Amino acid sequence: MDNRILRTIIEKFRGGPVGLNNISTAIGEESGTIEEVYEPFLIKEGYMKRHPGAAKLPRPHTDTWAL
């Protein structure tokens, strides 16, 4: 699921910023599950940054990831 979230942000939203509701709709997962389960891990590992009302991937990741 982590890869699916990251791939969606990269491919559909050009790396962000993108709102949590948009991510949840795009991948078919509850926004609460993403916010409570996946997002903290992705932020802690440096794969995602949290912005007011949106998530964004650090720029180097959007250019170099081969998901």
PQR file of N, CA, C, O and H, with PARSE charges and radii, in Angstrom:
ATOM      1  N   MET A   1       0.830  -1.202   0.000 -0.4000 1.5000
ATOM      2  CA  MET A   1       0.000   0.000   0.000 -0.0000 2.0000
ATOM      3  C   MET A   1       0.866   1.254   0.000  0.5500 1.7000
ATOM      4  O   MET A   1       0.505   2.253  -0.622 -0.5500 1.4000
ATOM      5  N   ASP A   2       2.010   1.214   0.695 -0.4000 1.5000
ATOM      6  CA  ASP A   2       2.888   2.389   0.712 -0.0000 2.0000
ATOM      7  C   ASP A   2       3.311   2.768  -0.704  0.5500 1.7000
ATOM      8  O   ASP A   2       3.267   3.939  -1.081 -0.5500 1.4000
ATOM      9  H   ASP A   2       2.303   0.402   1.200  0.4000 1.0000
ATOM     10  N   ASN A   3       3.720   1.771  -1.484 -0.4000 1.5000
ATOM     11  CA  ASN A   3       4.116   2.041  -2.864 -0.0000 2.0000
ATOM     12  C   ASN A   3       2.960   2.581  -3.685  0.5500 1.7000
ATOM     13  O   ASN A   3       3.147   3.453  -4.533 -0.5500 1.4000
ATOM     14  H   ASN A   3       3.756   0.820  -1.178  0.4000 1.0000
ATOM     15  N   ARG A   4       1.779   2.070  -3.438 -0.4000 1.5000
ATOM     16  CA  ARG A   4       0.603   2.538  -4.172 -0.0000 2.0000
ATOM     17  C   ARG A   4       0.322   4.008  -3.869  0.5500 1.7000
ATOM     18  O   ARG A   4      -0.013   4.778  -4.770 -0.5500 1.4000
ATOM     19  H   ARG A   4       1.627   1.362  -2.749  0.4000 1.0000
ATOM     20  N   ILE A   5       0.457   4.390  -2.620 -0.4000 1.5000
ATOM     21  CA  ILE A   5       0.261   5.792  -2.235 -0.0000 2.0000
ATOM     22  C   ILE A   5       1.308   6.668  -2.909  0.5500 1.7000
ATOM     23  O   ILE A   5       0.974   7.694  -3.501 -0.5500 1.4000
ATOM     24  H   ILE A   5       0.729   3.765  -1.888  0.4000 1.0000
ATOM     25  N   LEU A   6       2.565   6.269  -2.823 -0.4000 1.5000
ATOM     26  CA  LEU A   6       3.641   7.061  -3.415 -0.0000 2.0000
ATOM     27  C   LEU A   6       3.497   7.145  -4.931  0.5500 1.7000
ATOM     28  O   LEU A   6       3.653   8.218  -5.513 -0.5500 1.4000
ATOM     29  H   LEU A   6       2.836   5.435  -2.343  0.4000 1.0000
ATOM     30  N   ARG A   7       3.202   6.021  -5.567 -0.4000 1.5000
ATOM     31  CA  ARG A   7       3.034   6.011  -7.018 -0.0000 2.0000
ATOM     32  C   ARG A   7       1.891   6.938  -7.442  0.5500 1.7000
ATOM     33  O   ARG A   7       2.000   7.649  -8.442 -0.5500 1.4000
ATOM     34  H   ARG A   7       3.075   5.149  -5.094  0.4000 1.0000
ATOM     35  N   THR A   8       0.811   6.927  -6.684 -0.4000 1.5000
ATOM     36  CA  THR A   8      -0.335   7.788  -6.988 -0.0000 2.0000
ATOM     37  C   THR A   8       0.038   9.255  -6.877  0.5500 1.7000
ATOM     38  O   THR A   8      -0.319  10.054  -7.743 -0.5500 1.4000
ATOM     39  H   THR A   8       0.723   6.350  -5.872  0.4000 1.0000
ATOM     40  N   ILE A   9       0.754   9.617  -5.820 -0.4000 1.5000
ATOM     41  CA  ILE A   9       1.166  11.015  -5.655 -0.0000 2.0000
ATOM     42  C   ILE A   9       2.081  11.436  -6.798  0.5500 1.7000
ATOM     43  O   ILE A   9       1.968  12.552  -7.304 -0.5500 1.4000
ATOM     44  H   ILE A   9       1.044   8.968  -5.117  0.4000 1.0000
ATOM     45  N   ILE A  10       2.981  10.555  -7.207 -0.4000 1.5000
ATOM     46  CA  ILE A  10       3.918  10.879  -8.288 -0.0000 2.0000
ATOM     47  C   ILE A  10       3.195  10.961  -9.631  0.5500 1.7000
ATOM     48  O   ILE A  10       3.313  11.956 -10.347 -0.5500 1.4000
ATOM     49  H   ILE A  10       3.073   9.648  -6.796  0.4000 1.0000
ATOM     50  N   GLU A  11       2.450   9.913  -9.967 -0.4000 1.5000
ATOM     51  CA  GLU A  11       1.878   9.815 -11.310 -0.0000 2.0000
ATOM     52  C   GLU A  11       0.639  10.672 -11.519  0.5500 1.7000
ATOM     53  O   GLU A  11       0.476  11.268 -12.584 -0.5500 1.4000
ATOM     54  H   GLU A  11       2.355   9.104  -9.386  0.4000 1.0000
ATOM     55  N   LYS A  12      -0.222  10.745 -10.537 -0.4000 1.5000
ATOM     56  CA  LYS A  12      -1.476  11.474 -10.726 -0.0000 2.0000
ATOM     57  C   LYS A  12      -1.417  12.916 -10.258  0.5500 1.7000
ATOM     58  O   LYS A  12      -2.164  13.767 -10.741 -0.5500 1.4000
ATOM     59  H   LYS A  12      -0.089  10.261  -9.672  0.4000 1.0000
ATOM     60  N   PHE A  13      -0.511  13.191  -9.302 -0.4000 1.5000
ATOM     61  CA  PHE A  13      -0.478  14.533  -8.716 -0.0000 2.0000
ATOM     62  C   PHE A  13       0.885  15.198  -8.836  0.5500 1.7000
ATOM     63  O   PHE A  13       1.143  16.202  -8.172 -0.5500 1.4000
ATOM     64  H   PHE A  13       0.096  12.500  -8.909  0.4000 1.0000
ATOM     65  N   ARG A  14       1.764  14.650  -9.677 -0.4000 1.5000
ATOM     66  CA  ARG A  14       3.085  15.232  -9.965 -0.0000 2.0000
ATOM     67  C   ARG A  14       3.910  15.528  -8.721  0.5500 1.7000
ATOM     68  O   ARG A  14       4.634  16.522  -8.670 -0.5500 1.4000
ATOM     69  H   ARG A  14       1.554  13.835 -10.217  0.4000 1.0000
ATOM     70  N   GLY A  15       3.799  14.667  -7.726 -0.4000 1.5000
ATOM     71  CA  GLY A  15       4.596  14.830  -6.514 -0.0000 2.0000
ATOM     72  C   GLY A  15       3.957  15.687  -5.448  0.5500 1.7000
ATOM     73  O   GLY A  15       4.507  15.827  -4.356 -0.5500 1.4000
ATOM     74  H   GLY A  15       3.211  13.859  -7.767  0.4000 1.0000
ATOM     75  N   GLY A  16       2.815  16.258  -5.739 -0.4000 1.5000
ATOM     76  CA  GLY A  16       2.087  17.040  -4.745 -0.0000 2.0000
ATOM     77  C   GLY A  16       2.386  18.514  -4.831  0.5500 1.7000
ATOM     78  O   GLY A  16       3.129  18.946  -5.713 -0.5500 1.4000
ATOM     79  H   GLY A  16       2.368  16.145  -6.627  0.4000 1.0000
ATOM     80  N   PRO A  17       1.831  19.281  -3.948 -0.5600 1.5000
ATOM     81  CA  PRO A  17       1.023  18.879  -2.802  0.2800 2.0000
ATOM     82  C   PRO A  17      -0.352  18.380  -3.224  0.5500 1.7000
ATOM     83  O   PRO A  17      -0.924  18.832  -4.215 -0.5500 1.4000
ATOM     84  N   VAL A  18      -0.859  17.443  -2.451 -0.4000 1.5000
ATOM     85  CA  VAL A  18      -2.163  16.844  -2.723 -0.0000 2.0000
ATOM     86  C   VAL A  18      -2.859  16.573  -1.394  0.5500 1.7000
ATOM     87  O   VAL A  18      -2.226  16.156  -0.423 -0.5500 1.4000
ATOM     88  H   VAL A  18      -0.394  17.075  -1.645  0.4000 1.0000
ATOM     89  N   GLY A  19      -4.139  16.809  -1.362 -0.4000 1.5000
ATOM     90  CA  GLY A  19      -4.912  16.597  -0.148 -0.0000 2.0000
ATOM     91  C   GLY A  19      -5.141  15.125   0.149  0.5500 1.7000
ATOM     92  O   GLY A  19      -5.176  14.288  -0.754 -0.5500 1.4000
ATOM     93  H   GLY A  19      -4.653  17.147  -2.151  0.4000 1.0000
ATOM     94  N   LEU A  20      -5.294  14.833   1.408 -0.4000 1.5000
ATOM     95  CA  LEU A  20      -5.509  13.463   1.865 -0.0000 2.0000
ATOM     96  C   LEU A  20      -6.757  12.851   1.245  0.5500 1.7000
ATOM     97  O   LEU A  20      -6.750  11.676   0.878 -0.5500 1.4000
ATOM     98  H   LEU A  20      -5.266  15.512   2.141  0.4000 1.0000
ATOM     99  N   ASN A  21      -7.814  13.618   1.126 -0.4000 1.5000
ATOM    100  CA  ASN A  21      -9.046  13.105   0.522 -0.0000 2.0000
ATOM    101  C   ASN A  21      -8.845  12.742  -0.941  0.5500 1.7000
ATOM    102  O   ASN A  21      -9.420  11.765  -1.419 -0.5500 1.4000
ATOM    103  H   ASN A  21      -7.820  14.573   1.425  0.4000 1.0000
ATOM    104  N   ASN A  22      -8.043  13.509  -1.651 -0.4000 1.5000
ATOM    105  CA  ASN A  22      -7.752  13.186  -3.052 -0.0000 2.0000
ATOM    106  C   ASN A  22      -6.955  11.893  -3.172  0.5500 1.7000
ATOM    107  O   ASN A  22      -7.209  11.082  -4.063 -0.5500 1.4000
ATOM    108  H   ASN A  22      -7.576  14.303  -1.263  0.4000 1.0000
ATOM    109  N   ILE A  23      -5.993  11.702  -2.276 -0.4000 1.5000
ATOM    110  CA  ILE A  23      -5.220  10.459  -2.286 -0.0000 2.0000
ATOM    111  C   ILE A  23      -6.139   9.277  -1.989  0.5500 1.7000
ATOM    112  O   ILE A  23      -6.089   8.261  -2.682 -0.5500 1.4000
ATOM    113  H   ILE A  23      -5.787  12.361  -1.552  0.4000 1.0000
ATOM    114  N   SER A  24      -6.976   9.408  -0.963 -0.4000 1.5000
ATOM    115  CA  SER A  24      -7.842   8.297  -0.579 -0.0000 2.0000
ATOM    116  C   SER A  24      -8.824   7.934  -1.694  0.5500 1.7000
ATOM    117  O   SER A  24      -9.098   6.756  -1.923 -0.5500 1.4000
ATOM    118  H   SER A  24      -7.017  10.233  -0.400  0.4000 1.0000
ATOM    119  N   THR A  25      -9.341   8.927  -2.373 -0.4000 1.5000
ATOM    120  CA  THR A  25     -10.243   8.661  -3.493 -0.0000 2.0000
ATOM    121  C   THR A  25      -9.508   7.969  -4.632  0.5500 1.7000
ATOM    122  O   THR A  25     -10.036   7.036  -5.237 -0.5500 1.4000
ATOM    123  H   THR A  25      -9.118   9.884  -2.187  0.4000 1.0000
ATOM    124  N   ALA A  26      -8.308   8.416  -4.924 -0.4000 1.5000
ATOM    125  CA  ALA A  26      -7.540   7.860  -6.037 -0.0000 2.0000
ATOM    126  C   ALA A  26      -7.144   6.401  -5.815  0.5500 1.7000
ATOM    127  O   ALA A  26      -7.062   5.633  -6.774 -0.5500 1.4000
ATOM    128  H   ALA A  26      -7.879   9.175  -4.432  0.4000 1.0000
ATOM    129  N   ILE A  27      -6.899   6.011  -4.567 -0.4000 1.5000
ATOM    130  CA  ILE A  27      -6.469   4.634  -4.321 -0.0000 2.0000
ATOM    131  C   ILE A  27      -7.559   3.761  -3.713  0.5500 1.7000
ATOM    132  O   ILE A  27      -7.362   2.559  -3.536 -0.5500 1.4000
ATOM    133  H   ILE A  27      -6.965   6.634  -3.789  0.4000 1.0000
ATOM    134  N   GLY A  28      -8.700   4.348  -3.395 -0.4000 1.5000
ATOM    135  CA  GLY A  28      -9.812   3.580  -2.851 -0.0000 2.0000
ATOM    136  C   GLY A  28      -9.611   3.115  -1.420  0.5500 1.7000
ATOM    137  O   GLY A  28     -10.032   2.018  -1.053 -0.5500 1.4000
ATOM    138  H   GLY A  28      -8.861   5.325  -3.538  0.4000 1.0000
ATOM    139  N   GLU A  29      -8.983   3.931  -0.628 -0.4000 1.5000
ATOM    140  CA  GLU A  29      -8.728   3.626   0.786 -0.0000 2.0000
ATOM    141  C   GLU A  29      -9.318   4.744   1.636  0.5500 1.7000
ATOM    142  O   GLU A  29      -9.362   5.894   1.201 -0.5500 1.4000
ATOM    143  H   GLU A  29      -8.641   4.822  -0.926  0.4000 1.0000
ATOM    144  N   GLU A  30      -9.766   4.420   2.833 -0.4000 1.5000
ATOM    145  CA  GLU A  30     -10.314   5.422   3.738 -0.0000 2.0000
ATOM    146  C   GLU A  30      -9.243   6.443   4.114  0.5500 1.7000
ATOM    147  O   GLU A  30      -8.100   6.076   4.383 -0.5500 1.4000
ATOM    148  H   GLU A  30      -9.730   3.485   3.186  0.4000 1.0000
ATOM    149  N   SER A  31      -9.611   7.712   4.132 -0.4000 1.5000
ATOM    150  CA  SER A  31      -8.636   8.756   4.462 -0.0000 2.0000
ATOM    151  C   SER A  31      -8.121   8.599   5.889  0.5500 1.7000
ATOM    152  O   SER A  31      -6.957   8.891   6.160 -0.5500 1.4000
ATOM    153  H   SER A  31     -10.540   8.010   3.913  0.4000 1.0000
ATOM    154  N   GLY A  32      -8.968   8.144   6.798 -0.4000 1.5000
ATOM    155  CA  GLY A  32      -8.546   7.928   8.182 -0.0000 2.0000
ATOM    156  C   GLY A  32      -7.466   6.864   8.291  0.5500 1.7000
ATOM    157  O   GLY A  32      -6.538   7.001   9.088 -0.5500 1.4000
ATOM    158  H   GLY A  32      -9.915   7.907   6.579  0.4000 1.0000
ATOM    159  N   THR A  33      -7.578   5.806   7.498 -0.4000 1.5000
ATOM    160  CA  THR A  33      -6.566   4.751   7.499 -0.0000 2.0000
ATOM    161  C   THR A  33      -5.243   5.272   6.970  0.5500 1.7000
ATOM    162  O   THR A  33      -4.186   4.972   7.524 -0.5500 1.4000
ATOM    163  H   THR A  33      -8.332   5.695   6.851  0.4000 1.0000
ATOM    164  N   ILE A  34      -5.298   6.046   5.909 -0.4000 1.5000
ATOM    165  CA  ILE A  34      -4.070   6.615   5.358 -0.0000 2.0000
ATOM    166  C   ILE A  34      -3.424   7.532   6.386  0.5500 1.7000
ATOM    167  O   ILE A  34      -2.217   7.462   6.619 -0.5500 1.4000
ATOM    168  H   ILE A  34      -6.157   6.290   5.459  0.4000 1.0000
ATOM    169  N   GLU A  35      -4.227   8.388   6.997 -0.4000 1.5000
ATOM    170  CA  GLU A  35      -3.705   9.364   7.961 -0.0000 2.0000
ATOM    171  C   GLU A  35      -3.133   8.704   9.214  0.5500 1.7000
ATOM    172  O   GLU A  35      -2.122   9.163   9.745 -0.5500 1.4000
ATOM    173  H   GLU A  35      -5.207   8.445   6.808  0.4000 1.0000
ATOM    174  N   GLU A  36      -3.756   7.655   9.680 -0.4000 1.5000
ATOM    175  CA  GLU A  36      -3.331   7.026  10.933 -0.0000 2.0000
ATOM    176  C   GLU A  36      -2.296   5.926  10.767  0.5500 1.7000
ATOM    177  O   GLU A  36      -1.489   5.701  11.669 -0.5500 1.4000
ATOM    178  H   GLU A  36      -4.578   7.283   9.249  0.4000 1.0000
ATOM    179  N   VAL A  37      -2.303   5.233   9.627 -0.4000 1.5000
ATOM    180  CA  VAL A  37      -1.429   4.075   9.452 -0.0000 2.0000
ATOM    181  C   VAL A  37      -0.263   4.366   8.519  0.5500 1.7000
ATOM    182  O   VAL A  37       0.894   4.202   8.906 -0.5500 1.4000
ATOM    183  H   VAL A  37      -2.958   5.415   8.894  0.4000 1.0000
ATOM    184  N   TYR A  38      -0.550   4.790   7.305 -0.4000 1.5000
ATOM    185  CA  TYR A  38       0.489   4.898   6.276 -0.0000 2.0000
ATOM    186  C   TYR A  38       1.267   6.209   6.326  0.5500 1.7000
ATOM    187  O   TYR A  38       2.494   6.208   6.217 -0.5500 1.4000
ATOM    188  H   TYR A  38      -1.490   4.923   6.991  0.4000 1.0000
ATOM    189  N   GLU A  39       0.571   7.309   6.489 -0.4000 1.5000
ATOM    190  CA  GLU A  39       1.221   8.613   6.458 -0.0000 2.0000
ATOM    191  C   GLU A  39       2.317   8.778   7.518  0.5500 1.7000
ATOM    192  O   GLU A  39       3.397   9.263   7.182 -0.5500 1.4000
ATOM    193  H   GLU A  39      -0.425   7.309   6.577  0.4000 1.0000
ATOM    194  N   PRO A  40       2.088   8.395   8.783 -0.5600 1.5000
ATOM    195  CA  PRO A  40       3.169   8.552   9.773  0.2800 2.0000
ATOM    196  C   PRO A  40       4.448   7.792   9.392  0.5500 1.7000
ATOM    197  O   PRO A  40       5.555   8.297   9.579 -0.5500 1.4000
ATOM    198  N   PHE A  41       4.284   6.581   8.860 -0.4000 1.5000
ATOM    199  CA  PHE A  41       5.446   5.805   8.431 -0.0000 2.0000
ATOM    200  C   PHE A  41       6.171   6.492   7.280  0.5500 1.7000
ATOM    201  O   PHE A  41       7.395   6.623   7.308 -0.5500 1.4000
ATOM    202  H   PHE A  41       3.384   6.170   8.709  0.4000 1.0000
ATOM    203  N   LEU A  42       5.433   6.927   6.278 -0.4000 1.5000
ATOM    204  CA  LEU A  42       6.053   7.568   5.115 -0.0000 2.0000
ATOM    205  C   LEU A  42       6.756   8.864   5.489  0.5500 1.7000
ATOM    206  O   LEU A  42       7.806   9.180   4.929 -0.5500 1.4000
ATOM    207  H   LEU A  42       4.439   6.820   6.255  0.4000 1.0000
ATOM    208  N   ILE A  43       6.200   9.608   6.416 -0.4000 1.5000
ATOM    209  CA  ILE A  43       6.838  10.836   6.890 -0.0000 2.0000
ATOM    210  C   ILE A  43       8.088  10.507   7.695  0.5500 1.7000
ATOM    211  O   ILE A  43       9.136  11.121   7.497 -0.5500 1.4000
ATOM    212  H   ILE A  43       5.348   9.351   6.871  0.4000 1.0000
ATOM    213  N   LYS A  44       7.982   9.549   8.594 -0.4000 1.5000
ATOM    214  CA  LYS A  44       9.119   9.165   9.435 -0.0000 2.0000
ATOM    215  C   LYS A  44      10.303   8.686   8.599  0.5500 1.7000
ATOM    216  O   LYS A  44      11.453   8.988   8.914 -0.5500 1.4000
ATOM    217  H   LYS A  44       7.130   9.050   8.755  0.4000 1.0000
ATOM    218  N   GLU A  45      10.022   7.946   7.545 -0.4000 1.5000
ATOM    219  CA  GLU A  45      11.083   7.413   6.683 -0.0000 2.0000
ATOM    220  C   GLU A  45      11.584   8.427   5.653  0.5500 1.7000
ATOM    221  O   GLU A  45      12.519   8.136   4.907 -0.5500 1.4000
ATOM    222  H   GLU A  45       9.087   7.700   7.288  0.4000 1.0000
ATOM    223  N   GLY A  46      10.976   9.607   5.605 -0.4000 1.5000
ATOM    224  CA  GLY A  46      11.432  10.658   4.703 -0.0000 2.0000
ATOM    225  C   GLY A  46      10.872  10.582   3.290  0.5500 1.7000
ATOM    226  O   GLY A  46      11.352  11.277   2.393 -0.5500 1.4000
ATOM    227  H   GLY A  46      10.217   9.843   6.211  0.4000 1.0000
ATOM    228  N   TYR A  47       9.858   9.742   3.085 -0.4000 1.5000
ATOM    229  CA  TYR A  47       9.271   9.603   1.749 -0.0000 2.0000
ATOM    230  C   TYR A  47       8.216  10.658   1.458  0.5500 1.7000
ATOM    231  O   TYR A  47       7.859  10.889   0.303 -0.5500 1.4000
ATOM    232  H   TYR A  47       9.468   9.178   3.813  0.4000 1.0000
ATOM    233  N   MET A  48       7.722  11.293   2.507 -0.4000 1.5000
ATOM    234  CA  MET A  48       6.647  12.261   2.348 -0.0000 2.0000
ATOM    235  C   MET A  48       6.834  13.387   3.353  0.5500 1.7000
ATOM    236  O   MET A  48       7.347  13.177   4.452 -0.5500 1.4000
ATOM    237  H   MET A  48       8.012  11.106   3.446  0.4000 1.0000
ATOM    238  N   LYS A  49       6.414  14.578   2.963 -0.4000 1.5000
ATOM    239  CA  LYS A  49       6.400  15.726   3.873 -0.0000 2.0000
ATOM    240  C   LYS A  49       4.960  16.147   4.067  0.5500 1.7000
ATOM    241  O   LYS A  49       4.142  16.064   3.150 -0.5500 1.4000
ATOM    242  H   LYS A  49       5.998  14.748   2.070  0.4000 1.0000
ATOM    243  N   ARG A  50       4.666  16.593   5.254 -0.4000 1.5000
ATOM    244  CA  ARG A  50       3.314  17.057   5.559 -0.0000 2.0000
ATOM    245  C   ARG A  50       3.281  18.569   5.465  0.5500 1.7000
ATOM    246  O   ARG A  50       4.109  19.256   6.064 -0.5500 1.4000
ATOM    247  H   ARG A  50       5.330  16.661   5.998  0.4000 1.0000
ATOM    248  N   HIS A  51       2.336  19.079   4.721 -0.4000 1.5000
ATOM    249  CA  HIS A  51       2.106  20.510   4.590 -0.0000 2.0000
ATOM    250  C   HIS A  51       0.694  20.789   5.083  0.5500 1.7000
ATOM    251  O   HIS A  51      -0.126  19.872   5.135 -0.5500 1.4000
ATOM    252  H   HIS A  51       1.664  18.521   4.234  0.4000 1.0000
ATOM    253  N   PRO A  52       0.392  22.018   5.441 -0.5600 1.5000
ATOM    254  CA  PRO A  52      -0.966  22.319   5.909  0.2800 2.0000
ATOM    255  C   PRO A  52      -2.018  21.888   4.881  0.5500 1.7000
ATOM    256  O   PRO A  52      -2.129  22.467   3.801 -0.5500 1.4000
ATOM    257  N   GLY A  53      -2.771  20.877   5.241 -0.4000 1.5000
ATOM    258  CA  GLY A  53      -3.845  20.408   4.379 -0.0000 2.0000
ATOM    259  C   GLY A  53      -3.420  19.561   3.202  0.5500 1.7000
ATOM    260  O   GLY A  53      -4.254  19.208   2.368 -0.5500 1.4000
ATOM    261  H   GLY A  53      -2.681  20.407   6.119  0.4000 1.0000
ATOM    262  N   ALA A  54      -2.136  19.222   3.108 -0.4000 1.5000
ATOM    263  CA  ALA A  54      -1.676  18.468   1.940 -0.0000 2.0000
ATOM    264  C   ALA A  54      -0.429  17.660   2.265  0.5500 1.7000
ATOM    265  O   ALA A  54       0.267  17.916   3.247 -0.5500 1.4000
ATOM    266  H   ALA A  54      -1.458  19.509   3.785  0.4000 1.0000
ATOM    267  N   ALA A  55      -0.172  16.685   1.416 -0.4000 1.5000
ATOM    268  CA  ALA A  55       1.058  15.899   1.504 -0.0000 2.0000
ATOM    269  C   ALA A  55       1.886  16.182   0.258  0.5500 1.7000
ATOM    270  O   ALA A  55       1.341  16.468  -0.808 -0.5500 1.4000
ATOM    271  H   ALA A  55      -0.738  16.477   0.619  0.4000 1.0000
ATOM    272  N   LYS A  56       3.179  16.103   0.395 -0.4000 1.5000
ATOM    273  CA  LYS A  56       4.059  16.376  -0.729 -0.0000 2.0000
ATOM    274  C   LYS A  56       5.272  15.470  -0.619  0.5500 1.7000
ATOM    275  O   LYS A  56       5.741  15.183   0.483 -0.5500 1.4000
ATOM    276  H   LYS A  56       3.622  15.871   1.261  0.4000 1.0000
ATOM    277  N   LEU A  57       5.777  15.021  -1.749 -0.4000 1.5000
ATOM    278  CA  LEU A  57       6.982  14.212  -1.753 -0.0000 2.0000
ATOM    279  C   LEU A  57       8.193  15.116  -1.891  0.5500 1.7000
ATOM    280  O   LEU A  57       8.151  16.098  -2.632 -0.5500 1.4000
ATOM    281  H   LEU A  57       5.396  15.254  -2.644  0.4000 1.0000
ATOM    282  N   PRO A  58       9.281  14.795  -1.182 -0.5600 1.5000
ATOM    283  CA  PRO A  58      10.514  15.563  -1.386  0.2800 2.0000
ATOM    284  C   PRO A  58      10.938  15.447  -2.851  0.5500 1.7000
ATOM    285  O   PRO A  58      10.825  14.367  -3.429 -0.5500 1.4000
ATOM    286  N   ARG A  59      11.404  16.490  -3.444 -0.4000 1.5000
ATOM    287  CA  ARG A  59      11.679  16.549  -4.882 -0.0000 2.0000
ATOM    288  C   ARG A  59      12.581  15.432  -5.411  0.5500 1.7000
ATOM    289  O   ARG A  59      12.257  14.863  -6.453 -0.5500 1.4000
ATOM    290  H   ARG A  59      11.496  17.368  -2.974  0.4000 1.0000
ATOM    291  N   PRO A  60      13.680  15.088  -4.762 -0.5600 1.5000
ATOM    292  CA  PRO A  60      14.528  14.034  -5.335  0.2800 2.0000
ATOM    293  C   PRO A  60      13.795  12.709  -5.526  0.5500 1.7000
ATOM    294  O   PRO A  60      14.099  11.964  -6.457 -0.5500 1.4000
ATOM    295  N   HIS A  61      12.847  12.413  -4.667 -0.4000 1.5000
ATOM    296  CA  HIS A  61      12.130  11.150  -4.779 -0.0000 2.0000
ATOM    297  C   HIS A  61      11.269  11.096  -6.028  0.5500 1.7000
ATOM    298  O   HIS A  61      11.148  10.034  -6.637 -0.5500 1.4000
ATOM    299  H   HIS A  61      12.600  13.018  -3.911  0.4000 1.0000
ATOM    300  N   THR A  62      10.683  12.184  -6.418 -0.4000 1.5000
ATOM    301  CA  THR A  62       9.792  12.158  -7.572 -0.0000 2.0000
ATOM    302  C   THR A  62      10.563  11.950  -8.859  0.5500 1.7000
ATOM    303  O   THR A  62       9.992  11.469  -9.838 -0.5500 1.4000
ATOM    304  H   THR A  62      10.782  13.047  -5.923  0.4000 1.0000
ATOM    305  N   ASP A  63      11.839  12.296  -8.892 -0.4000 1.5000
ATOM    306  CA  ASP A  63      12.645  12.164 -10.092 -0.0000 2.0000
ATOM    307  C   ASP A  63      13.350  10.819 -10.200  0.5500 1.7000
ATOM    308  O   ASP A  63      13.624  10.364 -11.310 -0.5500 1.4000
ATOM    309  H   ASP A  63      12.303  12.686  -8.096  0.4000 1.0000
ATOM    310  N   THR A  64      13.651  10.171  -9.080 -0.4000 1.5000
ATOM    311  CA  THR A  64      14.542   9.025  -9.123 -0.0000 2.0000
ATOM    312  C   THR A  64      13.899   7.699  -8.757  0.5500 1.7000
ATOM    313  O   THR A  64      14.517   6.656  -8.972 -0.5500 1.4000
ATOM    314  H   THR A  64      13.429  10.541  -8.178  0.4000 1.0000
ATOM    315  N   TRP A  65      12.707   7.689  -8.222 -0.4000 1.5000
ATOM    316  CA  TRP A  65      12.118   6.423  -7.802 -0.0000 2.0000
ATOM    317  C   TRP A  65      11.707   5.582  -8.985  0.5500 1.7000
ATOM    318  O   TRP A  65      11.108   6.073  -9.942 -0.5500 1.4000
ATOM    319  H   TRP A  65      12.205   8.536  -8.048  0.4000 1.0000
ATOM    320  N   ALA A  66      12.027   4.339  -8.908 -0.4000 1.5000
ATOM    321  CA  ALA A  66      11.534   3.364  -9.885 -0.0000 2.0000
ATOM    322  C   ALA A  66      10.566   2.456  -9.140  0.5500 1.7000
ATOM    323  O   ALA A  66      10.956   1.410  -8.623 -0.5500 1.4000
ATOM    324  H   ALA A  66      12.513   3.940  -8.130  0.4000 1.0000
ATOM    325  N   LEU A  67       9.333   2.853  -9.092 -0.4000 1.5000
ATOM    326  CA  LEU A  67       8.347   2.099  -8.314 -0.0000 2.0000
ATOM    327  C   LEU A  67       7.845   0.934  -9.121  0.5500 1.7000
ATOM    328  O   LEU A  67       7.004   0.170  -8.646 -0.5500 1.4000
ATOM    329  H   LEU A  67       9.017   3.703  -9.512  0.4000 1.0000
TER
END
